[in-house]
Each structure stands twice: as structure tokens, then as C-alpha cells.
Amino acid sequence: MKKSPLPEILLALLAALALLTAWYSVSYRSAMKHIAEFQPRAEQYARSQAVLNNFFGELVEYGKKNPAVEPILQQAGLRPASSVPATTSSTVKAVNH
């Protein structure tokens, strides 16, 4: 009676799947290690972003009370340029005379 090659094929398939699983496991652990290394940097970035957003919010509020800051806010891109052109002193003199 001839012996069937099925057990050897299944054993080879099992060995290949075991090696593939081991490779995926090592790859996953390596990726998790890299993520863990970058986590503190991401948290620091988020904290810095929150501080800057708070500062810019307060700066815009300050600009509402002190219009002299308005050109600086517009230049920094924190407030859009007004669509109404600013009146200059020559325009005011021409209207008054």
C-alpha cells in the first residue's frame, strides 16, 4: 500500500504558517516600539498646540479692545483684512474742506 503525501504537505503548511506568524509577531512588536518612542513627542506637540491656540485666542480678544493691534493680527493671519479701506488723514482733510 502506498503512503499518502497529505500528512507531509499539511505539516509543511503548518510550519510555513508558524514561521509567518512569528514574522508578523516580530514586525508588530517592532512597530509598537516605534509608536511608543514617538508617543511623548506627539503629546508634547499637542500640549504646545493647545498653549498656542490659547495664546492666539487671547491675542484676538485683546485686539478687540485695542484696535492698534489690528494690523499685527492681520499680518499674522489671525484676523482677516477688513474689506472696508482704512481712512487716511488726507481723505479726512479732503472731506472736511
PyRosetta script that sets phi, psi and omega in degrees:
from pyrosetta import init, pose_from_sequence

init()
pose = pose_from_sequence("MKKSPLPEILLALLAALALLTAWYSVSYRSAMKHIAEFQPRAEQYARSQAVLNNFFGELVEYGKKNPAVEPILQQAGLRPASSVPATTSSTVKAVNH")
pose.set_psi(1, 136.6)
pose.set_omega(1, -177.1)
pose.set_phi(2, -85.7)
pose.set_psi(2, 137.2)
pose.set_omega(2, -179.1)
pose.set_phi(3, -80.8)
pose.set_psi(3, 139.0)
pose.set_omega(3, -178.1)
pose.set_phi(4, -79.4)
pose.set_psi(4, 138.6)
pose.set_omega(4, 178.8)
pose.set_phi(5, -80.9)
pose.set_psi(5, -1.1)
pose.set_omega(5, -176.2)
pose.set_phi(6, -59.4)
pose.set_psi(6, -44.6)
pose.set_omega(6, 179.8)
pose.set_phi(7, -61.0)
pose.set_psi(7, -39.0)
pose.set_omega(7, 179.2)
pose.set_phi(8, -67.2)
pose.set_psi(8, -39.1)
pose.set_omega(8, 178.3)
pose.set_phi(9, -64.2)
pose.set_psi(9, -44.3)
pose.set_omega(9, 179.2)
pose.set_phi(10, -65.8)
pose.set_psi(10, -37.6)
pose.set_omega(10, 177.9)
pose.set_phi(11, -65.8)
pose.set_psi(11, -41.7)
pose.set_omega(11, 178.0)
pose.set_phi(12, -65.2)
pose.set_psi(12, -40.9)
pose.set_omega(12, 177.7)
pose.set_phi(13, -63.6)
pose.set_psi(13, -41.5)
pose.set_omega(13, 177.9)
pose.set_phi(14, -63.3)
pose.set_psi(14, -41.9)
pose.set_omega(14, 178.5)
pose.set_phi(15, -64.4)
pose.set_psi(15, -42.0)
pose.set_omega(15, 179.5)
pose.set_phi(16, -64.1)
pose.set_psi(16, -42.9)
pose.set_omega(16, 178.3)
pose.set_phi(17, -65.3)
pose.set_psi(17, -35.9)
pose.set_omega(17, 177.4)
pose.set_phi(18, -65.1)
pose.set_psi(18, -42.5)
pose.set_omega(18, 177.8)
pose.set_phi(19, -65.1)
pose.set_psi(19, -41.5)
pose.set_omega(19, 178.4)
pose.set_phi(20, -63.3)
pose.set_psi(20, -41.4)
pose.set_omega(20, 178.1)
pose.set_phi(21, -64.6)
pose.set_psi(21, -40.9)
pose.set_omega(21, 178.4)
pose.set_phi(22, -63.6)
pose.set_psi(22, -42.2)
pose.set_omega(22, 179.2)
pose.set_phi(23, -64.1)
pose.set_psi(23, -43.3)
pose.set_omega(23, 177.8)
pose.set_phi(24, -63.7)
pose.set_psi(24, -36.5)
pose.set_omega(24, 179.2)
pose.set_phi(25, -64.6)
pose.set_psi(25, -45.6)
pose.set_omega(25, 179.0)
pose.set_phi(26, -64.5)
pose.set_psi(26, -41.9)
pose.set_omega(26, 178.9)
pose.set_phi(27, -62.8)
pose.set_psi(27, -42.5)
pose.set_omega(27, 179.1)
pose.set_phi(28, -63.5)
pose.set_psi(28, -44.9)
pose.set_omega(28, -179.9)
pose.set_phi(29, -63.8)
pose.set_psi(29, -37.6)
pose.set_omega(29, 177.8)
pose.set_phi(30, -65.1)
pose.set_psi(30, -42.8)
pose.set_omega(30, 178.8)
pose.set_phi(31, -64.4)
pose.set_psi(31, -40.8)
pose.set_omega(31, 178.9)
pose.set_phi(32, -65.5)
pose.set_psi(32, -34.4)
pose.set_omega(32, 177.4)
pose.set_phi(33, -65.6)
pose.set_psi(33, -42.8)
pose.set_omega(33, 178.5)
pose.set_phi(34, -65.0)
pose.set_psi(34, -40.3)
pose.set_omega(34, 178.2)
pose.set_phi(35, -63.3)
pose.set_psi(35, -41.7)
pose.set_omega(35, 179.4)
pose.set_phi(36, -64.4)
pose.set_psi(36, -32.7)
pose.set_omega(36, 178.8)
pose.set_phi(37, -69.7)
pose.set_psi(37, -34.4)
pose.set_omega(37, -177.7)
pose.set_phi(38, -88.2)
pose.set_psi(38, -11.6)
pose.set_omega(38, -177.2)
pose.set_phi(39, -59.1)
pose.set_psi(39, -47.0)
pose.set_omega(39, 178.5)
pose.set_phi(40, -60.7)
pose.set_psi(40, -36.6)
pose.set_omega(40, 178.2)
pose.set_phi(41, -65.3)
pose.set_psi(41, -40.8)
pose.set_omega(41, 180.0)
pose.set_phi(42, -65.6)
pose.set_psi(42, -40.2)
pose.set_omega(42, 178.4)
pose.set_phi(43, -65.6)
pose.set_psi(43, -40.6)
pose.set_omega(43, 178.1)
pose.set_phi(44, -63.7)
pose.set_psi(44, -40.7)
pose.set_omega(44, 177.7)
pose.set_phi(45, -62.5)
pose.set_psi(45, -43.0)
pose.set_omega(45, -179.8)
pose.set_phi(46, -63.9)
pose.set_psi(46, -40.9)
pose.set_omega(46, 177.9)
pose.set_phi(47, -64.6)
pose.set_psi(47, -43.2)
pose.set_omega(47, 179.1)
pose.set_phi(48, -63.2)
pose.set_psi(48, -40.4)
pose.set_omega(48, 179.3)
pose.set_phi(49, -63.2)
pose.set_psi(49, -40.8)
pose.set_omega(49, 179.5)
pose.set_phi(50, -65.4)
pose.set_psi(50, -40.9)
pose.set_omega(50, 178.8)
pose.set_phi(51, -63.9)
pose.set_psi(51, -43.9)
pose.set_omega(51, 179.6)
pose.set_phi(52, -65.9)
pose.set_psi(52, -41.0)
pose.set_omega(52, 178.1)
pose.set_phi(53, -62.2)
pose.set_psi(53, -40.4)
pose.set_omega(53, 177.5)
pose.set_phi(54, -64.1)
pose.set_psi(54, -44.4)
pose.set_omega(54, 179.7)
pose.set_phi(55, -61.9)
pose.set_psi(55, -46.2)
pose.set_omega(55, -179.2)
pose.set_phi(56, -66.2)
pose.set_psi(56, -35.0)
pose.set_omega(56, 176.0)
pose.set_phi(57, -63.0)
pose.set_psi(57, -44.3)
pose.set_omega(57, 178.2)
pose.set_phi(58, -66.5)
pose.set_psi(58, -34.8)
pose.set_omega(58, 179.2)
pose.set_phi(59, -66.0)
pose.set_psi(59, -40.8)
pose.set_omega(59, 177.6)
pose.set_phi(60, -65.1)
pose.set_psi(60, -41.4)
pose.set_omega(60, 177.0)
pose.set_phi(61, -62.8)
pose.set_psi(61, -40.4)
pose.set_omega(61, 177.3)
pose.set_phi(62, -63.5)
pose.set_psi(62, -37.5)
pose.set_omega(62, 178.3)
pose.set_phi(63, -64.8)
pose.set_psi(63, -27.4)
pose.set_omega(63, 177.2)
pose.set_phi(64, -68.8)
pose.set_psi(64, -32.8)
pose.set_omega(64, -179.2)
pose.set_phi(65, -86.9)
pose.set_psi(65, -27.1)
pose.set_omega(65, -177.5)
pose.set_phi(66, -126.3)
pose.set_psi(66, 94.9)
pose.set_omega(66, -175.7)
pose.set_phi(67, -65.1)
pose.set_psi(67, -14.2)
pose.set_omega(67, 178.8)
pose.set_phi(68, -65.6)
pose.set_psi(68, -20.1)
pose.set_omega(68, -179.3)
pose.set_phi(69, -84.1)
pose.set_psi(69, -13.2)
pose.set_omega(69, -175.3)
pose.set_phi(70, -52.9)
pose.set_psi(70, -46.5)
pose.set_omega(70, 179.2)
pose.set_phi(71, -60.9)
pose.set_psi(71, -35.7)
pose.set_omega(71, 179.3)
pose.set_phi(72, -67.8)
pose.set_psi(72, -42.0)
pose.set_omega(72, 178.3)
pose.set_phi(73, -63.6)
pose.set_psi(73, -39.0)
pose.set_omega(73, 178.4)
pose.set_phi(74, -67.5)
pose.set_psi(74, -40.8)
pose.set_omega(74, -179.7)
pose.set_phi(75, -65.5)
pose.set_psi(75, -36.2)
pose.set_omega(75, 179.8)
pose.set_phi(76, -79.7)
pose.set_psi(76, -8.6)
pose.set_omega(76, 179.6)
pose.set_phi(77, 82.5)
pose.set_psi(77, 15.2)
pose.set_omega(77, 180.0)
pose.set_phi(78, -86.6)
pose.set_psi(78, -17.2)
pose.set_omega(78, 178.2)
pose.set_phi(79, -143.1)
pose.set_psi(79, 134.1)
pose.set_omega(79, 179.9)
pose.set_phi(80, -67.1)
pose.set_psi(80, 150.7)
pose.set_omega(80, 177.7)
pose.set_phi(81, -64.5)
pose.set_psi(81, 138.1)
pose.set_omega(81, -179.0)
pose.set_phi(82, -68.6)
pose.set_psi(82, 144.6)
pose.set_omega(82, -178.7)
pose.set_phi(83, -78.8)
pose.set_psi(83, -19.2)
pose.set_omega(83, 178.6)
pose.set_phi(84, -86.7)
pose.set_psi(84, 124.3)
pose.set_omega(84, -179.5)
pose.set_phi(85, -66.7)
pose.set_psi(85, 144.0)
pose.set_omega(85, 179.9)
pose.set_phi(86, -70.5)
pose.set_psi(86, 141.6)
pose.set_omega(86, 178.8)
pose.set_phi(87, -83.7)
pose.set_psi(87, 132.7)
pose.set_omega(87, 178.7)
pose.set_phi(88, -97.8)
pose.set_psi(88, 169.2)
pose.set_omega(88, -179.1)
pose.set_phi(89, -66.8)
pose.set_psi(89, -31.9)
pose.set_omega(89, 178.6)
pose.set_phi(90, -67.8)
pose.set_psi(90, -35.3)
pose.set_omega(90, 177.1)
pose.set_phi(91, -66.1)
pose.set_psi(91, -42.0)
pose.set_omega(91, 179.4)
pose.set_phi(92, -64.8)
pose.set_psi(92, -41.5)
pose.set_omega(92, 179.1)
pose.set_phi(93, -64.4)
pose.set_psi(93, -40.8)
pose.set_omega(93, -179.1)
pose.set_phi(94, -65.1)
pose.set_psi(94, -35.6)
pose.set_omega(94, -179.5)
pose.set_phi(95, -73.9)
pose.set_psi(95, -37.3)
pose.set_omega(95, -177.4)
pose.set_phi(96, -73.8)
pose.set_psi(96, -24.9)
pose.set_omega(96, -177.0)
pose.set_phi(97, -95.9)
pose.dump_pdb("model.pdb")
